[in-house]
């Protein structure tokens, strides 16, 4: 499991991270985020939040954790449907398909 606080974060962030992990919230949030990516593949974190009503910051925190676990992958940048400019896209990884994927 990925610890949600960085080593450079203050102790209060580590305390909060420990609570999120111990309570099961991190895994629940990861499941919701992974489900959003599966339902809306190829979207930015901001657009995923717009489409699902989930908190954008929560999604943005959970996506890199899911990427490290091989459950989603970060795709190429594309114009964001919910914001100005471009943003990285997020894609589901099918079970057994943890190979390098190209577009």
C-alpha positions in Angstrom: 0.0 0.0 0.0 1.2 3.5 -0.8 1.5 5.8 2.2 -0.3 9.0 1.2 2.2 11.4 2.8 5.6 12.3 1.4 8.7 12.0 3.5 9.1 15.8 3.3 5.6 16.5 4.6 5.2 17.9 8.1 4.3 15.5 11.0 0.6 16.6 10.9 0.4 15.3 7.3 1.8 12.0 8.4 -0.7 11.8 11.2 -3.6 12.6 8.8 -2.2 10.0 6.3 -2.1 7.4 9.1 -5.8 8.1 9.9 -6.8 7.8 6.2 -5.0 4.5 5.9 -6.2 3.0 9.2 -9.8 4.0 8.6 -9.9 2.4 5.2 -10.7 5.7 3.5 -7.7 5.5 1.3 -8.7 2.1 -0.2 -12.3 3.3 -0.6 -11.2 6.4 -2.3 -8.9 4.4 -4.6 -11.8 2.1 -5.5 -14.0 5.1 -6.4 -11.2 6.7 -8.4 -10.4 3.5 -10.3 -14.1 3.0 -11.1 -14.2 6.6 -12.4 -11.2 5.9 -14.7 -12.8 2.7 -15.9 -16.1 4.4 -16.6 -14.5 7.5 -18.2 -11.2 6.4 -19.7 -8.8 9.0 -21.1 -9.9 12.0 -19.0 -8.0 14.4 -16.8 -8.4 14.3 -13.0 -10.4 17.6 -13.2 -12.8 16.2 -15.8 -13.2 13.0 -13.8 -14.2 15.1 -10.9 -16.7 17.0 -13.0 -18.2 13.8 -14.5 -18.5 12.0 -11.1 -19.0 14.7 -8.5 -16.0 13.3 -6.6 -13.6 15.8 -5.0 -10.9 16.8 -7.6 -8.1 16.9 -5.0 -9.0 13.4 -3.7 -8.9 12.1 -7.2 -5.6 13.8 -7.9 -4.1 12.2 -4.8 -5.3 8.7 -5.5 -4.4 8.5 -9.2 -0.6 8.4 -8.7 -1.1 5.8 -6.0 -3.2 3.7 -8.4 -0.5 4.2 -11.1 2.2 2.9 -8.7 0.1 -0.2 -8.0 -0.4 -0.8 -11.8 -4.2 -0.3 -11.6 -4.3 2.8 -13.9 -1.8 4.4 -16.3 -1.0 8.0 -17.1 -1.5 8.7 -20.7 -0.5 11.5 -23.0 -1.6 15.1 -22.4 -4.7 16.2 -24.1 -7.0 19.2 -24.0 -9.0 19.1 -20.7 -12.8 19.1 -21.3 -13.4 20.8 -17.9 -10.5 23.4 -17.8 -8.3 25.6 -19.8 -5.2 24.1 -21.5 -4.1 20.5 -21.5 -3.7 17.9 -18.8 -2.5 14.3 -18.5 -5.1 11.7 -19.2 -5.8 8.6 -17.1 -6.6 5.1 -18.4 -7.6 1.8 -16.9 -5.3 -1.2 -16.9 -7.0 -4.5 -17.6 -6.0 -7.4 -15.4 -3.0 -9.1 -16.8 -2.4 -6.2 -19.2 0.4 -4.3 -17.3 2.5 -3.9 -20.4 3.4 -0.6 -21.9 0.4 0.7 -23.7 0.6 3.1 -26.6 -1.8 5.3 -28.4 
